[in-house]
Amino acid sequence: MSRKQLIVGFLVILLLFIVPQAKGTTQQEEGQISIVFDFSHDSPYSVTKRNFTEAIRFFVNYPEYQVRILEEGELTAANLSRSHILVIPSPMDNYSTSELEVISNYIIQGGSLFLLSDYQVADRRVGNPIAVNTILQALFESRIQFTTVTDGNQTEGDAIIDLNNSRIVSYNIEVNNTYLYSYQNRESLISGINSVMVAGGSISTDLSELIISSGAETSQAVTINGDLIQNQPGWLSAFWIGSSRIVLCSSTTMFSDTTCIGTNESWFQSLDNSILWYNIFRWMSLDLVQDPTQIMIFFVALVLVAGIIVFVYSLWRTNRE
């Protein structure tokens, strides 16, 4: 067999080996972004309670995400091992000191956090902002928190209501005027969104630039006694701590399976709520995992160029001989 035939055979074998590898890199992307949902602290919402299933099943359409669910026991570092995003939806029970340390270390090591709370109105309480605020206190020293109001010895959360809605619970709030802060690429959080349905409490902060979205002009935050405490309250926040991304949302209800009276659909499917859900995780995943396909394509091209150079050089040598 001539040298020319050997080189051509080598290039053919190289192509047969490398091209399937390049195609196979798309499979390696599956499950690269690991999300842990912690429902273990008596959250009113969970997969077991069958009222948060749509939001979880949503990830079936996006194989790059891998979802793990915690519904009992203490949150430990082992629970969060090799995960990228921790989601805590509306815990009713406080996190222990050791659990707060686990979450703090998780953020220090680059993990991202999505905290959700919800409203407290009279006997309808699907959130406990005090429990969520213990996490925020451990991380941010109360520069931002879910709103609570102290009356005597009692500290309670609040609820967003709409002046056009007679209900004290904000079931039918349509938020059209989203306040957008475009720095740090946070505009991706509201891309493709015209309006969403929100039922929840509010967020308080002395750093107004952290608020991504506020209520409509006719919305207010009120105490469980109906006292006004804030006009056009903020309900969505996003920011960085080092390499970690933090999102706060004061409505867990808006992503639940329960029926929204204003649309007669689930809250998750109402208006653009599901788009916001996707946008939040997309934003928290940006630059998190590099696409290996581009690396493989570059490698394939480099090897082929080298092979062609060797082949041309071999022909030149053969002609000279």
C-alpha positions as a printed Julia matrix, in Angstrom:
321×3 Matrix{Float64}:
   0.0    0.0    0.0
   1.36   3.42  -0.97
   1.98   6.29   1.44
  -0.83   8.24  -0.27
  -3.32   5.44   0.34
  -2.24   5.17   3.98
  -2.78   8.88   4.59
  -6.2    8.88   2.87
  -7.21   5.86   4.9
  -6.06   7.58   8.09
  -8.14  10.69   7.34
 -11.24   8.61   6.58
 -10.9    6.7    9.86
 -10.34   9.98  11.72
 -13.53  11.45  10.28
 -15.52   8.31  11.06
 -14.39   8.54  14.69
 -14.58  12.29  15.32
 -17.88  13.24  13.63
 -20.01  10.96  15.87
 -18.17  12.43  18.85
 -19.07  15.96  17.75
 -22.71  14.96  17.35
 -22.63  13.23  20.71
 -21.7   16.38  22.56
 -25.3   17.54  22.39
 -26.18  14.54  24.54
 -23.56  15.55  27.1
 -25.44  18.82  27.63
 -28.42  16.99  29.13
 -28.68  17.4   32.89
 -25.7   19.74  33.1
 -27.59  22.3   35.19
 -28.74  20.73  38.44
 -31.65  22.35  40.32
 -32.64  21.38  43.87
 -36.18  22.22  45.03
 -36.48  22.27  48.82
 -40.09  21.8   49.95
 -39.0   20.27  53.28
 -39.96  23.17  55.55
 -43.74  22.73  55.44
 -44.26  24.61  52.2
 -47.96  24.91  51.24
 -46.84  23.93  47.74
 -45.1   20.76  46.6
 -45.29  17.93  44.09
 -46.67  15.61  46.78
 -49.49  18.07  47.51
 -50.2   18.11  43.76
 -50.25  21.89  43.52
 -46.8   22.58  42.09
 -46.51  19.88  39.44
 -46.72  22.01  36.27
 -43.73  24.12  37.25
 -41.66  20.98  37.9
 -42.81  19.1   34.8
 -41.95  22.16  32.76
 -38.29  21.1   32.84
 -39.08  17.92  30.91
 -39.0   20.12  27.81
 -35.49  21.32  28.67
 -33.18  18.32  29.11
 -30.23  20.55  29.98
 -31.84  20.87  33.44
 -31.78  18.11  36.02
 -34.27  18.47  38.89
 -34.0   17.03  42.38
 -36.75  17.41  44.99
 -36.41  17.48  48.77
 -39.64  17.08  50.72
 -38.45  16.05  54.17
 -35.45  16.15  56.46
 -32.83  18.78  57.13
 -31.1   20.64  54.34
 -27.47  19.51  54.25
 -24.4   20.13  52.13
 -24.81  16.59  50.78
 -28.3   17.53  49.49
 -26.75  20.35  47.49
 -23.74  18.43  46.25
 -22.99  19.08  42.55
 -26.05  21.33  42.18
 -26.1   24.78  40.6
 -29.41  26.33  41.73
 -31.29  25.98  45.03
 -35.01  26.83  44.95
 -36.89  27.4   48.23
 -40.64  27.89  47.6
 -42.52  29.54  50.46
 -41.24  27.72  53.57
 -43.51  28.01  56.59
 -40.95  26.74  59.13
 -37.7   28.5   59.98
 -34.38  27.08  58.82
 -32.01  25.98  61.58
 -28.65  27.61  62.24
 -26.84  24.7   60.62
 -29.08  24.89  57.54
 -28.47  28.63  57.22
 -24.75  27.92  57.32
 -25.18  25.33  54.55
 -27.01  27.89  52.38
 -24.41  30.6   53.1
 -21.56  28.26  52.16
 -23.45  27.24  49.04
 -23.62  30.88  47.92
 -19.96  31.5   48.8
 -19.0   28.51  46.64
 -20.91  29.92  43.65
 -24.33  28.28  43.96
 -27.36  30.37  42.96
 -30.53  30.86  45.0
 -34.2   31.35  44.08
 -36.29  32.33  47.12
 -40.09  32.54  46.98
 -42.5   33.76  49.61
 -46.22  34.57  49.52
 -48.99  36.57  51.09
 -50.46  36.58  54.6
 -54.02  37.83  54.81
 -56.24  37.13  57.83
 -56.73  33.33  57.89
 -55.4   32.82  54.35
 -51.67  32.32  54.71
 -49.68  30.54  52.06
 -46.4   32.16  53.01
 -44.26  32.99  55.99
 -41.91  35.84  55.07
 -40.31  35.64  58.51
 -38.98  32.16  57.7
 -37.58  33.32  54.35
 -36.14  36.46  55.89
 -33.98  34.4   58.26
 -32.16  33.21  55.12
 -31.87  36.75  53.75
 -30.65  38.03  57.12
 -27.88  35.42  57.14
 -26.83  36.39  53.62
 -27.47  40.12  53.21
 -27.97  41.63  56.68
 -31.5   42.82  55.84
 -30.56  45.08  52.93
 -33.46  43.33  51.2
 -36.29  41.24  52.64
 -39.86  40.13  52.17
 -42.05  42.74  53.85
 -43.17  42.17  57.44
 -45.07  44.5   59.76
 -44.89  44.44  63.56
 -48.03  45.35  65.51
 -47.41  45.1   69.23
 -45.77  41.73  69.79
 -47.07  40.26  66.54
 -45.07  40.29  63.3
 -46.93  39.39  60.11
 -46.46  39.49  56.39
 -48.48  41.55  53.93
 -50.42  41.13  50.69
 -50.57  43.01  47.41
 -54.08  44.1   46.51
 -55.53  46.06  43.61
 -57.84  49.04  44.06
 -59.92  47.75  41.13
 -60.47  44.45  42.92
 -62.76  44.24  45.94
 -61.04  41.09  47.22
 -58.45  41.64  49.9
 -56.49  38.72  48.43
 -54.89  39.78  45.18
 -56.14  37.01  42.93
 -56.78  39.19  39.9
 -53.85  41.55  39.69
 -52.6   41.99  36.15
 -49.18  43.61  36.21
 -48.66  45.47  32.94
 -46.1   48.12  33.79
 -42.93  46.25  34.6
 -40.06  48.43  35.76
 -37.0   47.26  33.91
 -33.41  47.8   34.9
 -31.34  46.71  31.92
 -27.88  46.66  33.49
 -26.16  43.31  34.11
 -28.31  41.64  31.42
 -31.28  41.36  33.75
 -33.57  42.34  30.87
 -33.61  38.65  29.94
 -35.85  38.09  32.95
 -38.78  39.82  31.27
 -38.11  39.06  27.6
 -41.27  37.94  25.83
 -43.5   39.06  28.71
 -46.43  41.44  28.31
 -48.21  40.82  31.61
 -48.34  38.31  34.43
 -50.78  37.37  37.16
 -49.43  37.96  40.67
 -50.82  37.08  44.09
 -48.36  37.55  46.92
 -46.69  39.85  49.37
 -44.13  42.54  48.69
 -40.36  43.05  48.85
 -38.73  45.81  50.89
 -35.25  47.17  50.23
 -33.23  50.35  50.55
 -31.61  49.48  47.21
 -34.33  50.28  44.69
 -32.18  49.15  41.78
 -32.6   45.56  42.95
 -36.32  45.59  42.14
 -37.08  44.15  38.7
 -40.87  44.46  38.75
 -43.46  46.36  40.76
 -47.23  46.22  40.88
 -49.56  48.12  38.62
 -50.37  51.77  39.39
 -53.53  50.72  41.21
 -51.78  48.13  43.4
 -50.98  48.49  47.08
 -49.43  46.4   49.83
 -51.57  46.09  52.95
 -51.28  44.44  56.35
 -53.55  41.63  57.48
 -55.72  44.34  59.04
 -56.03  46.16  55.71
 -53.69  49.04  56.56
 -51.84  50.49  53.56
 -48.06  50.23  53.84
 -46.81  50.71  50.26
 -47.98  51.9   46.84
 -46.94  49.95  43.74
 -44.99  47.43  45.81
 -42.06  45.54  44.35
 -42.47  41.78  44.04
 -39.52  40.56  41.93
 -35.81  41.11  42.53
 -32.6   39.8   40.95
 -28.95  40.5   41.67
 -25.45  39.04  42.03
 -23.36  38.07  45.02
 -19.93  37.26  43.64
 -20.54  34.63  40.98
 -23.9   33.62  42.5
 -27.21  34.82  41.12
 -30.07  35.56  43.49
 -33.75  35.88  42.59
 -36.49  36.83  45.06
 -40.16  36.5   44.18
 -42.89  37.32  46.68
 -45.45  35.08  44.96
 -45.2   31.29  44.96
 -48.89  31.14  44.05
 -48.26  32.57  40.57
 -46.34  29.42  39.6
 -48.73  26.93  41.2
 -51.31  24.52  39.78
 -54.19  26.11  41.68
 -56.89  27.78  39.61
 -56.6   31.52  39.03
 -60.07  33.04  39.3
 -59.18  35.81  36.86
 -58.31  33.41  34.02
 -59.94  30.08  35.01
 -56.59  28.47  34.24
 -53.86  27.38  36.58
 -51.75  30.22  37.88
 -48.75  28.74  36.08
 -50.53  28.84  32.7
 -52.12  32.26  33.24
 -50.92  35.06  30.97
 -47.1   34.97  30.77
 -46.39  33.34  34.13
 -44.79  30.24  32.61
 -42.55  32.43  30.42
 -41.34  34.28  33.51
 -40.61  30.92  35.16
 -38.44  29.89  32.22
 -36.75  33.29  32.03
 -35.76  33.16  35.69
 -33.97  29.83  35.32
 -32.45  30.84  32.01
 -31.04  33.99  33.63
 -29.73  32.01  36.61
 -28.06  29.57  34.19
 -26.35  32.1   31.92
 -22.63  31.33  31.51
 -23.07  28.49  34.0
 -22.18  25.66  31.64
 -20.15  26.04  28.48
 -21.38  24.35  25.33
 -18.88  21.57  24.51
 -20.14  21.36  20.91
 -18.17  24.44  19.87
 -15.02  23.07  21.47
 -15.39  19.77  19.62
 -16.04  21.49  16.28
 -12.86  23.53  16.72
 -10.92  20.37  17.56
 -12.31  18.56  14.5
 -11.38  21.48  12.24
  -7.88  21.68  13.72
  -7.24  17.96  13.19
  -8.58  18.07   9.63
  -6.4   21.06   8.72
  -3.37  19.26  10.14
  -4.28  16.14   8.2
  -4.67  18.05   4.95
  -1.3   19.73   5.47
   0.34  16.33   6.02
  -1.45  14.93   2.97
  -0.34  17.81   0.69
   3.2   17.58   2.0
   3.23  13.83   1.34
   2.1   14.37  -2.26
   4.77  17.01  -2.74
   7.44  14.67  -1.41
   6.16  11.83  -3.61
   6.28  14.01  -6.74
   9.81  15.09  -5.95
  10.91  11.5   -5.56
